[in-house]
Amino acid sequence: MGYYRVSRSGIPGTIEEILGRSMTAGSGDQADREAGISTSRSEPLVVTEADGVGMTTPEPFVRHVKVLLSPMLQPGIGDFAVGVCEVPPHQMGSLHTHAGAAEIWMFSEGEGRATVGDLEITTQPGTVVYTPPGVSHQFFNTGDVPVKLFWMYSPSGPEEDVIEARFG
């Protein structure tokens, strides 16, 4: 299974093609100010999963990940990112860390097991897990149905790998 990259319009493309401008980590707000684009959003914003930009990660760590909100996609929303992830039955995410960002998982469907540092957590709908910056974490779907979770990074940044379909 390969990667896929989907724009908010459903047309494959890079974040630069989606936004029509160059993006580099940490440059969004400054570039926006220089281009005369407002860097604070005062109006409400509504997105759906269909609007997400995402990828399917390769085996043995198959999961379907989409970014829904990010300053890389919606300039001026603030320094956080929100997305959704679906983990097929008996699959798992890779063990990883985010040096400069906390990650929060909010489980809405299915059951599984998460490790955060040395802590092992049983997850089910309604479980929320906070991982501090720099702490290793991983998720395992231990059931026979997909697990669906929403995630958040604070501050934003790690979602760039999902937007650009980089896994590794």
C-alpha positions as a LaTeX table, in Angstrom:
\begin{tabular}{lrrr}
\hline
Residue & $x$ (\AA) & $y$ (\AA) & $z$ (\AA) \\
\hline
Met1 & 0.00 & 0.00 & 0.00 \\
Gly2 & 1.40 & 3.39 & $-0.95$ \\
Tyr3 & 0.99 & 6.92 & 0.25 \\
Tyr4 & $-1.80$ & 9.17 & $-0.83$ \\
Arg5 & $-2.00$ & 12.91 & $-0.59$ \\
Val6 & $-5.38$ & 14.62 & $-0.81$ \\
Ser7 & $-6.06$ & 18.34 & $-0.93$ \\
Arg8 & $-9.05$ & 19.99 & 0.68 \\
Ser9 & $-10.75$ & 19.90 & $-2.74$ \\
Gly10 & $-10.08$ & 16.16 & $-3.06$ \\
Ile11 & $-7.44$ & 16.69 & $-5.74$ \\
Pro12 & $-4.00$ & 15.23 & $-4.98$ \\
Gly13 & $-1.21$ & 17.76 & $-4.54$ \\
Thr14 & 1.47 & 19.23 & $-2.33$ \\
Ile15 & 0.73 & 21.80 & 0.35 \\
Glu16 & 2.33 & 24.43 & $-1.89$ \\
Glu17 & $-0.07$ & 23.50 & $-4.71$ \\
Ile18 & $-3.01$ & 23.48 & $-2.31$ \\
Leu19 & $-2.22$ & 26.89 & $-0.85$ \\
Gly20 & $-0.67$ & 28.43 & $-3.95$ \\
Arg21 & 2.48 & 29.53 & $-2.11$ \\
Ser22 & 5.67 & 28.14 & $-0.64$ \\
Met23 & 5.55 & 26.68 & 2.87 \\
Thr24 & 8.45 & 25.99 & 5.18 \\
Ala25 & 8.19 & 25.03 & 8.84 \\
Gly26 & 7.78 & 28.08 & 11.03 \\
Ser27 & 7.58 & 30.55 & 8.13 \\
Gly28 & 3.82 & 30.80 & 7.76 \\
Asp29 & 2.98 & 33.71 & 10.05 \\
Gln30 & 5.98 & 35.85 & 9.00 \\
Ala31 & 5.42 & 35.16 & 5.30 \\
Asp32 & 1.72 & 35.95 & 5.73 \\
Arg33 & 2.47 & 39.28 & 7.42 \\
Glu34 & 4.93 & 40.21 & 4.67 \\
Ala35 & 2.34 & 39.29 & 2.02 \\
Gly36 & $-0.32$ & 41.38 & 3.78 \\
Ile37 & $-2.35$ & 38.32 & 4.80 \\
Ser38 & $-4.05$ & 38.50 & 8.20 \\
Thr39 & $-2.31$ & 36.23 & 10.71 \\
Ser40 & $-5.19$ & 36.09 & 13.16 \\
Arg41 & $-8.51$ & 34.53 & 12.32 \\
Ser42 & $-11.49$ & 36.17 & 13.96 \\
Glu43 & $-14.25$ & 34.39 & 12.04 \\
Pro44 & $-15.44$ & 30.83 & 12.76 \\
Leu45 & $-14.00$ & 28.01 & 10.70 \\
Val46 & $-15.70$ & 24.68 & 10.00 \\
Val47 & $-14.00$ & 21.70 & 8.36 \\
Thr48 & $-15.01$ & 18.09 & 7.84 \\
Glu49 & $-12.94$ & 14.95 & 7.48 \\
Ala50 & $-13.46$ & 15.22 & 3.72 \\
Asp51 & $-11.57$ & 18.55 & 3.86 \\
Gly52 & $-8.53$ & 16.89 & 5.46 \\
Val53 & $-5.10$ & 16.52 & 3.90 \\
Gly54 & $-3.63$ & 13.12 & 4.59 \\
Met55 & $-1.87$ & 9.89 & 3.89 \\
Thr56 & $-1.96$ & 6.17 & 4.51 \\
Thr57 & 1.23 & 4.98 & 6.16 \\
Pro58 & 2.93 & 1.82 & 4.82 \\
Glu59 & 3.08 & $-1.58$ & 6.50 \\
Pro60 & 3.82 & $-2.62$ & 9.13 \\
Phe61 & 2.38 & 0.60 & 10.62 \\
Val62 & $-0.79$ & 1.05 & 8.57 \\
Arg63 & $-3.02$ & 3.94 & 9.58 \\
His64 & $-5.03$ & 6.57 & 7.73 \\
Val65 & $-4.10$ & 10.05 & 8.96 \\
Lys66 & $-5.56$ & 13.44 & 7.98 \\
Val67 & $-4.80$ & 16.97 & 9.12 \\
Leu68 & $-8.00$ & 18.98 & 9.57 \\
Leu69 & $-6.76$ & 22.22 & 11.13 \\
Ser70 & $-3.26$ & 23.64 & 10.94 \\
Pro71 & $-1.71$ & 27.06 & 10.41 \\
Met72 & $-0.14$ & 25.43 & 7.33 \\
Leu73 & $-3.65$ & 24.91 & 5.89 \\
Gln74 & $-5.60$ & 27.77 & 7.48 \\
Pro75 & $-3.22$ & 30.66 & 8.20 \\
Gly76 & $-3.99$ & 32.57 & 11.36 \\
Ile77 & $-5.84$ & 29.88 & 13.32 \\
Gly78 & $-3.24$ & 29.74 & 16.08 \\
Asp79 & $-0.29$ & 27.54 & 16.92 \\
Phe80 & $-1.96$ & 24.13 & 17.12 \\
Ala81 & $-3.00$ & 21.35 & 14.75 \\
Val82 & $-5.97$ & 18.95 & 14.82 \\
Gly83 & $-6.48$ & 15.81 & 12.78 \\
Val84 & $-8.06$ & 12.41 & 12.63 \\
Cys85 & $-6.55$ & 8.94 & 12.44 \\
Glu86 & $-8.09$ & 5.56 & 11.71 \\
Val87 & $-6.12$ & 2.45 & 12.64 \\
Pro88 & $-7.33$ & $-0.78$ & 10.98 \\
Pro89 & $-7.88$ & $-3.92$ & 13.11 \\
His90 & $-4.68$ & $-5.44$ & 14.50 \\
Gln91 & $-2.50$ & $-2.62$ & 13.14 \\
Met92 & $-0.34$ & $-0.17$ & 15.07 \\
Gly93 & 1.37 & 3.16 & 14.78 \\
Ser94 & 5.13 & 3.46 & 14.88 \\
Leu95 & 6.91 & 4.29 & 18.14 \\
His96 & 7.83 & 7.97 & 17.83 \\
Thr97 & 8.32 & 11.27 & 19.64 \\
His98 & 7.70 & 14.94 & 18.90 \\
Ala99 & 10.59 & 16.88 & 20.44 \\
Gly100 & 8.89 & 20.27 & 20.46 \\
Ala101 & 5.16 & 19.46 & 20.66 \\
Ala102 & 2.70 & 17.74 & 22.92 \\
Glu103 & 0.24 & 15.30 & 21.31 \\
Ile104 & $-3.26$ & 14.59 & 22.55 \\
Trp105 & $-5.32$ & 11.59 & 21.40 \\
Met106 & $-9.13$ & 11.58 & 21.80 \\
Phe107 & $-10.58$ & 8.14 & 21.03 \\
Ser108 & $-14.05$ & 7.96 & 19.48 \\
Glu109 & $-14.36$ & 4.39 & 18.11 \\
Gly110 & $-12.82$ & 0.98 & 18.80 \\
Glu111 & $-10.51$ & $-0.30$ & 21.51 \\
Gly112 & $-6.77$ & $-0.60$ & 21.81 \\
Arg113 & $-3.63$ & $-0.02$ & 23.80 \\
Ala114 & $-1.36$ & 3.00 & 23.94 \\
Thr115 & 2.10 & 3.34 & 25.38 \\
Val116 & 3.29 & 6.75 & 26.52 \\
Gly117 & 6.79 & 6.59 & 27.92 \\
Asp118 & 6.66 & 3.70 & 30.42 \\
Leu119 & 2.87 & 3.92 & 30.88 \\
Glu120 & 0.54 & 1.43 & 29.18 \\
Ile121 & $-3.05$ & 2.59 & 28.70 \\
Thr122 & $-6.15$ & 0.68 & 27.61 \\
Thr123 & $-8.17$ & 2.89 & 25.25 \\
Gln124 & $-11.84$ & 2.95 & 24.31 \\
Pro125 & $-14.29$ & 5.60 & 23.10 \\
Gly126 & $-14.07$ & 8.57 & 25.45 \\
Thr127 & $-10.43$ & 8.01 & 26.44 \\
Val128 & $-8.14$ & 11.05 & 26.14 \\
Val129 & $-4.35$ & 10.60 & 26.31 \\
Tyr130 & $-1.85$ & 13.46 & 26.71 \\
Thr131 & 1.77 & 12.92 & 25.63 \\
Pro132 & 4.26 & 15.64 & 26.71 \\
Pro133 & 6.86 & 16.90 & 24.23 \\
Gly134 & 9.81 & 14.54 & 23.83 \\
Val135 & 8.05 & 11.46 & 25.28 \\
Ser136 & 7.87 & 8.35 & 23.08 \\
His137 & 4.41 & 7.02 & 22.28 \\
Gln138 & 2.71 & 4.34 & 20.19 \\
Phe139 & $-0.79$ & 2.99 & 19.60 \\
Phe140 & $-1.97$ & $-0.60$ & 18.97 \\
Asn141 & $-5.44$ & $-1.57$ & 17.71 \\
Thr142 & $-6.09$ & $-4.76$ & 19.67 \\
Gly143 & $-9.62$ & $-5.27$ & 18.34 \\
Asp144 & $-11.46$ & $-6.54$ & 15.29 \\
Val145 & $-12.85$ & $-3.13$ & 14.25 \\
Pro146 & $-11.04$ & 0.07 & 13.22 \\
Val147 & $-10.03$ & 2.51 & 15.94 \\
Lys148 & $-10.80$ & 6.14 & 15.25 \\
Leu149 & $-9.16$ & 8.95 & 17.15 \\
Phe150 & $-8.77$ & 12.67 & 16.85 \\
Trp151 & $-5.35$ & 14.11 & 17.62 \\
Met152 & $-3.97$ & 17.53 & 18.44 \\
Tyr153 & $-0.44$ & 18.96 & 18.42 \\
Ser154 & 0.48 & 21.93 & 20.54 \\
Pro155 & 2.36 & 23.79 & 19.25 \\
Ser156 & 1.84 & 22.95 & 15.60 \\
Gly157 & 4.63 & 21.58 & 13.43 \\
Pro158 & 4.66 & 17.77 & 13.44 \\
Glu159 & 1.61 & 17.68 & 11.14 \\
Glu160 & 3.82 & 18.90 & 8.28 \\
Asp161 & 4.97 & 15.27 & 7.80 \\
Val162 & 1.34 & 14.22 & 7.24 \\
Ile163 & 0.60 & 17.16 & 4.92 \\
Glu164 & 3.71 & 16.37 & 2.85 \\
Ala165 & 3.09 & 12.58 & 3.05 \\
Arg166 & 6.48 & 11.92 & 4.70 \\
Phe167 & 6.76 & 8.81 & 6.82 \\
Gly168 & 9.89 & 7.48 & 8.36 \\
\hline
\end{tabular}
